[in-house]
Amino acid sequence: MLHAQIEGFVAVAREGNLRRAAERLYISQPALTARIQGLERDLKTPLFRRTRTGMVLTHAGRAFLPYAERSLESLRGGAELAEGVTGELVIGSAPAVSAYVLPELLARYSARHPDVRLLVRTHHSEELVAMVVRGEIHLAVVRELRDARVRMRPLFEDELVLVARPDHPFAIAGAVDIDAIHRAQLILFDRTSSYYDLTQALFRSMGVVPRGVMELDNIEAAKRMVERGLGVALLPGTAVAGSLESGSLCEVRLEGAPPIRRRMALVERGRGSQPETVAPYAALLDRIPELIPRARAVSA
């Protein structure tokens, strides 16, 4: 049983798709298939079932996955300690990612690599892509978009959640039809954000016009306004996970409307090598659905 086989197994389990897993490992799909088949021969049992929507773990695969993940984590930890990674890591991220995802990742990164100097640049996605192209940052987490100048890989999905204060009628009801939004004071954030565009597109498609709107320039301010009872808001799940857990906000199920999700991706230059500080951080990015509450694994 080889490290490369276990690494391939975990990648396919997380992605649910051979092609995406191969891209994540920077190997060909046939090479990844050979790794999986070799591991299945060693274990004498199938680990995946092929379906029309992707690769699904068998019962044996589900049982083996936590052991495989722990094995990789131990090997990474030992290798990193032996290598003594030092230097500088310059990363970029969209505003919501900087505020609600990066703190957990960078705390873990710094604990493992205390000698690495971290620099974080927060901008909207298009500017971050341009910064990657210009070589100003090593890599960035942005909303998924198309740009031939860079390589992009999906990391997670963030779903907008309708939230209200616990004593708000919506929270007491637990669920409302989307038509009820026209009777509510709606709090929006950051007109330049793609979240704003997604929210407006939903209301237009459903023919809903909110009664009143308060616009703020960032998510945290919008969340505080909801907590003060000034209205309801559609906010990223990663941004409100802590408030929902503490009980300062309640999630309201929005009926009659499709989920509003934004896919976030890793973007890096398509060519050239990266400093040794990048690989451990990229490995943490792959674990966002596991480490960050309300971050959803990328759907097939």
N, C-alpha and C positions, 0 to 999 in steps of 0.2 A: 504494500500500500504506500504510494508515493504522495509527497506533499502536493505535487501538481494535480494529482487525481482528486484529492480532498478539496483543493482550491477550486477546481472545476465544478465539483459537485455542489459546493456552497454557492457558487456564482449562479448556476442554473436554478437552484432552489430559490434564490432570492429574486431572480429575474423572471422565472417561469417561462423562459424563452431561450432557446439555444443561440439564436443569432445575437440577441442583446448580450447574453453572457459571454459569448466569444469576443464581441467588440469590447466589453469591459476588461477582458483579460488580454486583449491585443493579440489574439491567436485566431486561426481559421476555425470555421465551424466543424470541418472534419476532424481537426486535431482535438477539439473539445469533445466531440462524440467519442473518439478513441479513448480519451481519459475516463469518461463516464463508464464506457463498456469495460475498461480494464478494472475499474474499482468494483463494478458489479460482479466481475469474475472473481476478484479477490474475496468479496464478501459472500459470494454464492447466492445472491438474491437480487432481483430487480429493485432499483431505487426510484425509478420514474415510470410514469405512464404517459404515453403521447396522446394528446387530444387535439381537437380542431383549434382550440384556443391556446395551446402551448403544452408545456411540460408540467405534470402534476406529480407530486411526491406519492409513492406508495406508502403503505403502513410501515414497512421497513425503512423507507427513506425518511419519513417523519421521525422515527425513533432514532435514526443515526444522525440527523441534522445537528442537534445540540452538542453532541460529542465532536462532530467535525468542526463546528464553529469554535468550540473551546480549544481544540487542537491548533487551529490556525492562529487564534489569539495568543496562545502560549508561544508559538513559534515566532510570531511577529514581535512579541515583547522581548524574547531572548535575542533576536537578531538586532532589534533597535538598541538594546542595552550594549550589545557587543560592538555595534557600529559607532555608538556615541554621536548621533546626528547633531550637527551644529550648523550655524549659518543663519540665513534669513528666509522667511516665508512671507511673501507679499500676496495677499488674496483680496478678492473683491466679492461683494454680495449685494443683492437687492435689499432695500431697507427692512422689509419684514424678516428676511433671513438673518440679517445682522442682529436684529433685536431679539428674536425668539428661537433661533436655531444655533447660531454660532457660539453663544456662551457655553453651552454644554459641550460642544465639539472642541472648542479651544481650551477649556478646562482640562479635558482629557489629553489633548495634544501637549499642553504645557507640562502636565504631570509626567509625561513620558520623555519630553524633550525640553528640559528647562533651559538649555543653552541656545535655543533657537529664538531669534528676534522676530516677533510677529508684527506685521503691518496690515491693517484692514482698511480697505477703501469701500465706502458705501455709495452706490449710485443706482440709477435705473438701468435696466438690462442692456439697452442699446449702447449706452456709454461704457458699460463694463466690457462688452464685446470689443469695442474699439480699443480699450485699454489693454486687453489681452493681445490684440493684433499688434499694437505698438510696442509690446514688450514691457509695459509699465507694471503689470501684475502677472504672477505665475499662472493663476487660474481663477475662475469665479463661479459663483452659483447664481444663475439668472433664470428668468422664465424661459421656457423652451421656445426657440425661434430658429429661423433658417438663416444661415450665413455661411457661404462657401469658404470664407477665409479661416474658419476655425473648426475644431472638432467638438461635437456636443454629445453628451450622454445623459439620458434621463436619470434622475435621482429619486424624486418623490413627488407626490401630489398633495396640494393643500386645498382643502375644501372650505368654501365660505359657509359660515354657520350663522343663522339668525339668533341673536342673543338679546335678552332683556333683563331688567332687574327682577329679583324674585317676586316682588309685589306688583309687577306690571300685569295687566289683564292677559297679555299674550303668554307670559310665563305661567300664570295660574291655569290657563287653558291647556298648556303643554304643546298644542299644535294649532296652527291657523292656516286657512286657505290663503293663497297668494293674493287674492282679491282684498283681503283684510289690510294689506299694506297701505292701501289708499286712505285708510282711516288713521294711520299711525304717523307719528313724528319720526322720520327716518334720518339717521345720522350717517353721513357718508364721509369718506376720507380720501385725501390725496387724488385730486382730479387728474394728475399726470400718471397715476398708477394703472396697470392693466386690470387690477381688481375693480377699479371704478368703471372701466369700460365694460367688464363682464357683468357687473350689477346693472348698469344702464341698459345693456343689450337684453338682459333677462326681462326687465320691466317693459321694455318696448315690445318684445315678442309676445308677452302675455297681456298687453294692453292695459298695464297698471300704471297709474300716475299717483305717487305718494302725496298725501295731503300737505305735508310740510317737510322741508328738508333743511338740515343743518350740515354745513360742509366744514370739515377740518382738514388740516394738512398732514396728519399722521395717524397711524392706527392707535397708538397708545392714548392720544387725546380723545379719539372717538370712543375708546373703551371706557375711559373715565367718565365721559358724559353719560354713557348708558348706565354706569354704576350709580350716577347721581340721579337717575330717573328722568333724564331729559329726552329720552326716546329709545328706539330700538336700532340695531345695526346688523348688517351682514359683514362679519369679520372673519379673517383667516382662522381656521381651527387651531393652528400652532400658536396663534397670538392669544387665544382666549382659554387654552387648555388649563392654565393655572387658576384663572378666575372661575371656571366651571367646577374645578375640583374643590376650591375653597368655598363655593356657594355664593360668591358676590355677584355672579351672573348665572342665568339659566339658559339652556339651549331650548329653542322653540322649533319644533318640526314644521317645515314649510311645505304644505301639501299643494298638489297641483302644479308643481314646478320641478324641472329637472335639476339634479345637483350641479352646483357651480364649482368647478375644480380648475386649478391652475397647476400645470406641470412645471416643475423646477428641474434644471439640468446643470450639469458640470460643463463648463466651457474652457477649453485650453487651445493653445496653438496647435495647428495640424502637423507642424514639423519642428524638428529641433529637440534636444534633450532638456530635461528639467533638472534642477538641483535636487540633491538627496532629501531635502526638507519636504518636498512635495508628496512623495509616495505615501508616507504615513498619514498625511492629512487627507489625501484622496481615499485612502482606506476607511477613514472615519466617515467621509461623506457617503460612502456606500451603505453605512449603517444607520443613516438618518431615520428610516421608518422604524427601526428597532429602538433608537435612543431618544427620539423626540416625540412626545405625546401629540397625537392627532395628525402626525405626518403619515400619509398613506403610501403604501408600496405602489409603484407604477403599475397601472392596469395594463393588461395585454392588448 
